[in-house]
């Protein structure tokens, strides 16, 4: 097949290759694909079967004038192997490059089986700020060497499975205490720290050819851009001079979503897109709250008026088309639905998900009484409100997990009492819970926290629940803390008789693995990939 190059395209088609459209209106997306005005799209069909997803992707690819890259499959399906690739901290706790490579390869292979090309991983941020509300468990850890080692293993897995890496969030989102969906964080450390810590994974991976796609951050870095405060997304000093010049990167650059407030509120839809391309991005993740044709028209006008040089556009399109050729998209973009069972949710991948869950469980406290439950009816299991809540974040659905935890314990201890508090955690609920705790021999607290965009408090434990734990500790009761999610909360809770972390609030395998350890069925292997407190340091694990 004759390679498709910028020379064969109109300005509208060239610009189209640089726009990633969010799948909201199928008719608009189909129109843009048929005209060559969308080079990639972010796709979701929640609640649909695997065959329905493949059928729809094949339909859209058949309409496309130029085959499109499809992004972020892990966030768009209700099925798969529960590899939970967005939660890298579990892998950090295993310290296993082999597990990480296998995870990334399996996830990418599953996504390719549906017709996705950009799996949306890995996060290469070094989470050195424990108050970071949006990276947290998405990072491998807070040590740049660990992040680099496991990050490169993940990158190799994606490349080996013929996927597009989404190394994020360049040049680093690990030292922030703000959610960049809501406001623009400022990282005011000196260049030397950014170079030695945050940029180390990129400095090691780029020369090895392990990155073919990078996603950037809406953060201001005064040491990299000494002008008026602005997101690094629109800084040519960062996107072009640093990334392509100093680091020698030759792959495709993608922006984070232009829906996020540091971009959209500051610049508006059209100007945010133009400034992002001017900085040197090849692909922009279009504002998904607006008609994507608005963004496309603004960029076309900017090229025709000279605000965006045509030569820059040609160079970006050439990189995009080279990547599509490597993916095999230009030869055959369609997927065989009859092969889904061979690649998606295979027994091997499901076993891998359970292995990751088991090997990541990290025990922080294990005094002998931890598993002495006493009589079943004197064991009380309490789950905080977020454990029973349905959440949807960026089209990812989070199922309630309280019943999974209750069921796993009752299977081993029939008659155990269970209690799930509401999201509001009223005073009456707290009083009733405390009264039940007084009658119990052992109290097990399930601590469910999760990273949610636009919800900075989702990673923390609400004050009423924390007060309840402190009051139970004050009663002298034996109690156990099971942390499903943010490990840093353990620094702010009383020292328990038993405590463990899974770094994951969503995966059923992690709940099962935690309960297995609680009842002594398996031996914990995980070690903390972050510094939680003086008592729970990096590498701690009993």
N, C-alpha and C positions, 0 to 999 in steps of 0.2 A: 504494500500500500504506500502511495506517495505521502511522505511526511507533510502534515499540515503546519505551515509556518506563518509568521505574521505577514509575509508578502502576499498570502492568499486571502487576507482578511481585510474588511473595511474597518474604519476606526471604531464603529459601534461593536463590531465583533471582537476586536482586540480588547476593548474595555470590558466587554462581557466576560472574557476569560479571567478578568481580575476581580470579579464580583462573586462572592459566595452568598447565595440566596437562602433564606430560611423557608422551609416548606410549610406555608400556612394556607395559601390559596393555590390549589393544584392547577387551576386554569391559567393564572398569571405565570406560574413557574413553567408550565408547558409552553406558553407563548414565548417566554424568554429563551427557553432551551431551543425551540424550533427556529428562532431567529439568530441563534448564536450569541445571545446577550447574557447568558449565565454559564460560567465555566465550571462551577461547582455549586453544590447546595447541601444544606443541613436538613436532614430528613427525619421525620418521626411518624410512625403509624402505631401509636400506643393501642394495645388491645387487639391488634391484628395477628393473624397466624403467620408463621414463617413463609408459607407459600404466598399469602397475600402480599407480604412485604416484597418478596422477590418479584412477583408479578407486576406490582406497581413500579418498582425500580426499573424493570425491563421495559415497561411501557414508556416511562419518561426517557430512558436512554434511546429508545427507538425514535422518539420525536426529536432528539437533540441534533442540531446541525453539526456540532462538535461534541463527542462524548464527554460527559461531565464526571468530575470526581465527586463522590458522595461522602459526607463527613459524619463522624461521631455516632457510629452505630451502637456503641455500648449504652448511649443515653436514649436510644430510640426504640428499644424492643423490650417486650415483657418476657423474654425467653433467653436461653443461653445457659452458660455453665456457672454463673455466680462467681466469676473470677474477680469481680469488683476492681477493675483496673484503675478506677479513679482514686482508690485508697491505697497509695503506695506504702504508707507507714507499716502496714502488716508485713510487707516484704522486707522493709528495713529491720523489723524485729527478728526475721529469720536469718539475716546476714548472708543470704544465699543468692549468689549471682546466677546459679543454675536454675533455681526456682523462678527467679525474675525473668530470665530469658524464656523459659518454658511458658510462663504466664503470658508474656507479650506475644510470643509466637502463636499460642493457642487463641488468644483474644483476636489477634489480627486475622488469623485463618478463619475463625468463625465469622468475622465481619466480612471478609472477602467472599465467604460462602453465601452471604445475603446479597452482596453487590456493593458493600461499602468499601472505601479505600483509605480513609483517614480515621484511624481509631481514636484519636483525641488523647493520646498519651505519648510520652510520660511527662509528669511534672518533675522538672529538674530544680525546683526551688529548694533552697537550704533553709529550713524553718527555724531560724535562730531566735525568732521572737515568739515566746510561748503564748502571747496574747493575740497572735495572728488569727483573725476570725474566718479567713477564706482559704488559706492554704492548709495549715494544721495537718490532719491525717492524710491529706492528698500528697504530702511530701514523703520521701523515703526516711527523712530524719533531719537532725540539726547539725550533722557533721558533713562537711563538704567532700571528704574522701569517701565516705559511705555513699553519699548521694551520687558521686561521680562513678563509683564502681557499679552500683546497681543500675544507675541511669544508663550507662553504656550497655549493660546486659539487656535492658529493656529495649534500647534502640536497636541492638543487633537482632533481637527477636522480631521486631516489627519489619526491619529490612529483610530478614531471612524469609518472612512470610509475604513479601512483596506488598508492603503497606507504606503509607506516608507517615513519617514521624510528625508529632506535634509537640516538639520540645518546648516547654513553657515554664515560666513566663519571662522571656528574655527582656532585660539582663538580670532579673531576679525579683521575686515577690516574697521572699522569706523573712524579710526584716521589717514588715509593716504591721501596724495594729489597726488598720482600716481595711474595710472591704472595698475594693476598687470598683465594684458595681455601684456603690453608693456615692463615694467621694474619692478624690484623687489623693492617694497616699504620697508622702514625701520620704524618701530614703536619703538622709543627709550625711551618711558615712563618707569618709574619705575614699578616694579612688582605690588606694591600696587594699582596703578591706573588700571592696566590691570585686576587685580583680582576683584576690587570693581565695575568696569564699564563693560568692555567687556565680562568678564567671568560670570557676574551675571546671565544672562539668562540660561547659561549651568548649573551653580551651583544649580539653582532652579529647572530646568526641569529634569535633569538626575536622581536625587533621586526619582522622582515621576514616573519614567519609561515612560516619554513622548517622548523620543528620541530613535528611532531604527536605524537611519542613520544620520551621520554627514559628512559634506563636509569641507575640510580644506583649508587653505589659503597659497598662495605663497609669504609670507611676512617674513622678518627677524625681530625677536624680541630679541634684545641683552639681555634683562632681563631674558629671558627664555632659551636662548642658547648663552653662552658667548664665543663660538668659532669663527672662521672666518665667516664673513657674508655669510649666505646661507638661502634659503627659509625654512620656518618652515615645509614645506612639507617633507623635507628630514631629519628632526631633530627627533631622537628617544626621546630626552628629552621632546619634545612637544607632539608628537603623542602617545607615549607609557607612559612615566613617568608621564606627567601632565594629559593627558586625561584619560588614563586607571588607572594609579596609584593614583594620588591625587584626581581626580574627580570621580573615581569609575565607569567609563563608561563601559558598557558591550555589546553595540550594534555594528553595522557595521560602519567602517570608510571608506570614499571615498575621493579620491583626487580631486582637481579641475583639469581642463584639462591640460594634459602634453604638449599640443600644445603651451601653453602660454610661452612667451619669457624668463621669469626668470628660467624656467625649460629646455625648448628645446634648447635655445641658449647657456645656461650655461653647460649643461651636454650631450646633444644629446639624440636621441630617446631611445636607449637601456639603457644607464646609468641612465637617468631620471627615467625610470620605475623601475629599480633595486633598486636605492636609496630610492624611494618612498615606496616600499614594505619593505625594510630593516628598515625603520623608524617605521613601524607598521601598514600601511594601509592594509585593507582587499580587497578593490577594487580600481583600478586605472582607471581614465578616459583617455583612450589611445589617443595618438597624432592622431588627425583625419586627418592630412595631409599626413599620411604615411600608408602603408599596415599594418594592425593590426597584421599580422603574424610575422612581425619583432619584435614587442614588446613581443609577446607570446614566440617566440623562445629565446629571450634574457633572459626572466624570467625562462624558463625551464632550460636553461644552467646554470643560477645562482644558481638554486636549486640543480641541479646535481653536481655542483662543490663545494657546501657547502657555497657559499656566502650568500645565503638565507637559514636559517635552515628549514628543512622539517617539524619539529614540529610546527614552526610558521605558515607555510602554512596550515597544518592540522587544527590548531586552527581557522584561518581565514575562511577556507572552512566550518568548522562546524558552525560558526556564520552565514555565508551566507545561508547555507542549512536550518538552523533553521528559518531564516527570510522567506525563500521561502515557508517553510511548513506553517508558520503562515499566509502567504498571500493566501494559498490554491493552489499555483502554482503546487505543486507536485501531487495534486489530479486531477486537471483539469485546464490546462493553457489556454484553448480556451474560446472565448467569443461568445455569441449568437448575430449575427448581427440583428436579429429581435427585440432585446430589446434596440437598440440604442435610439429610440425615448423616451424611458422611463427614460433614464439617462442623455442624452446630450441635452443641450440647451432647457431645459424644461421651461414652463411658469414661474414656481417658481424661477428657477435660473436666468432667465432674469429679473424678478422683483427684485431679490436680487442685481443684478448688478446695476440697476437703483437706488435702495435704498442706496447702498454704495456711488454712485456718488453724489447723492443729499445731503447726510448727511456729506460728506467730504468737500463740498465747503466752503472755508474760506474767509470771507470778511475782508480785511485789511483797506480799506478806504471806506467811504460811506457818503460823503458830499451831501447835498440835490440835487445838480445839477447833480449828477451822472447819473440819468436815464431821465433827461430832454433832450430828443433827439432833440427837435425842429422839424421842418418840415423834412419829411423822406429824401428828396434829400440833406439835409444839414448834414446828418449823414454819416461819412466816416469810414469804417472798413478796417484796414490795418493789413495784416498778414505777418510775417517775412518769409524768404525763406524756412526754414526747415519745415514750416507748409504745403508746397506744395510738399515736396520731398518724393519720395519712398525710404525707407531704408530697408536693410535686415541685421540683426545682429544675429549671431549664429543661422541662419536659421529661425529667427523670422521676419516676414514681417511687416513693419510699413506703413500703408496706408496714403496718403496725407489727411490732415484734414482741409485745408483752406476752401474748398467748404462746408464742414459740418457747419463750423462756419458762413460763409456768408449766407448759406441757412437758418440756424436757426434764424438769425437776420432779414433777408428779410421776413420771414414768419410773423414776428411780426411788421415789419416796412417796408412795401412794398415801393420800391423806394430808399431805402438806397443804397448808393454807396459803392462798395467794391474794394479793391485793394490788390493783392498779389505780393509781391516782389520776385525776383529771388534769388537763392542761392548766386549769386555773389554780388547782391545789388550794382549796378553800380552808379556812381555819377549822371548820367542822371536820373536814376530811383529815386534816393533820391530827386533830385530837383523837379521832376514831382510830387512826393508824397507830398512834402512840399507845393507846389503850390495848390494842391487839399485841403490840410489841412487848408490853409489860408481861403478858401472859405467855409469851414465847420463850423457848430455850435458845433458839438460834434465829437471827433475822438476816436474810439475804437481800441486799439492795441491788437491783438492776439499774445501772446508770446509763441511760440512752441519750447520747448527744450526737449531733451531726452537723457537718458543714453545709450551710444553705446560703446561696447568694441572696443579697438584699436582707438578710436576717442575721445580724452580727451576734445576737445573743443565743443563737441556736447551739453554739458549741459549749455553752456553760450549763451549770446546774442551777436551777432557780432557787432563790433564797429559802422558800418554805421547805423544800425537800432537803436542802443542806441543813436547815435547823432541825428537821426531824432526825436526820442521821446523827447530829451532835447530841440530841436528847437521848436517843437510844444508846449511844456510847456512854452517856452520863449515867444510865441505869445499870451499867456494869454487865450488860448483855453481851453474849458472844455474837459478833456480827461480821458479815462478809460483804465486800464491795466488788461487784462485777462491772467493770467499765467497758461499755460497748461504744467506742468512739474516742473522743478527745482524752488522751492520757493525762494531760496537764491538770485536769480537775482534781487528781489525786493529791496534789500539793495543798489543797485547800479543805481537805476533809480529815476527820479524826483518824488516827492510826487504827486499822481494823485488825481482827485476828486473822482474816484471810483477805487478800486483795489480788485481783488480776486484771489485765488489760487485753483486749482483742483488737483495738484500733478500728473497729468496724461495727456500725449500728444496723446494718442492712442485711448482711449475708446470713442465711440460716445456718450454714456450716460453722460460722464463728460462734453462734450461740451454742450449737451442739458441742463444739470443741471446748468452749469454756466450761460447760457443765461436766464434760468428761474429766477435765482436770479437777474440778471442784469435788467430784466423787472418787478421785484417785484412780480412774480408769486408764488414763494416759499420763505420761510424764511431760511436764511443760519444757519447752525448748527455747522459747522466745527471750530476747534481751531488749531492754529499752533502747530505741534508736534516737532518743532525745533525753535531755536533762530535764527531769520533772521537778526535783527539789534536792536539797542536800542529802536527804535520806534515800531518794530514788534517783541515782545518777545515771548518766549515759552508760549503757552496758549492764545495768542492774537486771537481775532475773534469777529467781530461786529454783 
